[in-house]
Amino acid sequence: MTMAALALLACGCGQKKAEAPAEAANQAVVYMTRDISPESLVKIYEALGVKASGKVAVKISTGENGNPNYLKPELIGQLVEKVNGRLVECNTAYAGKRTTFEEHKAVIEDHGFNTIGGVDLMDEDGEMQIPVADTQHIKYDIVGSHLADYDFMINLAHFKGHPMGGLGGVLKNASIGVASSNGKAYIHTAGRQQVVEGLWSNVDDQDGFLESMAAAAQAVHNYFKQPGKDVVYIAVMNNMSVDCDCSASPSEVVLKDYGILASTDPVALDKACVDIIFNMQPSEGNDNAPLVERINSRHGLLTIERAEAIGLGTTNYRVVSID
């Protein structure tokens, strides 16, 4: 995108109105609404033009105990009902309240997800390996075994920062989010550790970790691009702390809520969200500097760049407003 176009994107003006879902000239379409509401979440899903069918997984982060920034049931419930979907998640691989299934289920209850059908913890009955196309760091992706139960995935991400990855969007939600506890350790250690042993948090190959996330995200994407399956991507830009929903004590939110973006291309979607943050003009109560610093200091753009390089998607996109 040109700098002029990015400036328009950041200020939320000048986007084209929704015309047609078809991509043109190798550009991915990223739909956007500035309205963050249950109705707009359904509307932007419908704008993608890909109808969920079969058994539908809606991949979210349930949020660590004590974190108030996760996507709330009252926001996402209408979409889940619309697609007759099931919220899905996996256990974490760090010391917290979502490491064991018993404690994770308590967090799910506390955060209100049982009011919209509850959450399928996909690794509760074990894990399975799915193939990766990029084997430089990881030789396969280790995911919750329940992934095999689903025909369609709505990757519903909360866009924000991340202590290790720099940013958390749909690529992280597909990679770390769908991975089992062991799979998370495998990705964080860039393929050196396949079993959780409490050491994975000491990432000693930052770029390898980021590239492993791209490979794992592509593995999940390809899994749902088999005949009879499909996947779409939605990112909600609200409550954007520099810290992930996995943090029990996140940094204060200093950015104003922005909107909802969606695409069939996860690379384009994460890049569009990052461009909004990077090209934002700071104003009172809306400071993008901490999140920009977090992304840059963790080399966060590398995940997007690697995902594009291995063929998962493109950073060449156009924004289509549905407002």
Phi, psi and omega in degrees: 000150178284161179298325179296319179294323179294323178297319177296320179299315184295326182272354176080019180234162173083003179287153175288144173289154181301126180240305181205145183284349185292141175276146183233140173052046177065015176269137172276146177266129173243115178276149182214143168226143176274353182268116178261098183207161177303321181294318180289330177295318175293318183298319183285328172299315181295328180297334180294336177073019179241109186277126176293136180215165183070210178273120191255124173263132174248102186278117178234176163254128180286345177081135180291151177305126181097349179268125183265004194262353182299162178291123189281148179304323181292338176277318189263348187299322182295320177294315179302317178293320182303318185262004184053048187263172176233127174296138180228152182197171174228164176292160178271178181231030178224166180292116181184194183264010178234022179278324177255154181295323180297312181290322179298318179296327176293320177296318178302318178294312182298326182272003170086007184289340177290344177285346178237035173102356178079185186232132172275112174279103195293343179259013183295330180251022178117192184221168177215163178256136173239151186288149172248144177279325180260105186257020182299319182247308180252143184265350178193173177247132181259112187237166176298138185295336180292349178304329181294344182281348191249145180258340187213141176234131165260109177279101185254096188258149169261111181281130182192189176277182178206135184300325182256314185276350181088314178217154176235111177227214183287330179294317176294320181297329178279328186269283178300322186292323182272342180292144172291177178304314178295322178297324177296317177297320181297318179289314183298329181264013179054039173092004184269341183227120184256356180230138179296121179227014178081008184250347188298333184292343176272073182294119180251004176221079186302311182293324176297321176298312181296319179291327176294325175298318179298317180296319180291322177297320178295324179299316180292319178301311181296325178301320181270005173257013172287160177305133179087000180234167173194170182210144173227165189230132178226136178234128177257121181261078175221162179047051189273077171289160173287347181256150182287165173295349178281352180271129179287337180227075184288156174297154181301142176283124180240009177249143175285150175300144186248308183163196179236134177237153181208150179197163169272354181248110184291330179293313178299321183293311178297321180294321178297319178296316179296318179299322177301314181293313185291330183259009180287140174270116182301146177213176181301125180077012183214085187248110181274350186302315181299321180288322176300316179296318180298315180296313182293318184292337179259007183060034189301331180292342182298325179300316179293315181297317180294319180300321177292317183298326181270004172092016179286329182184196184227150173268003176269105187220164170230145182264132178239116179283138174255005180284000000 
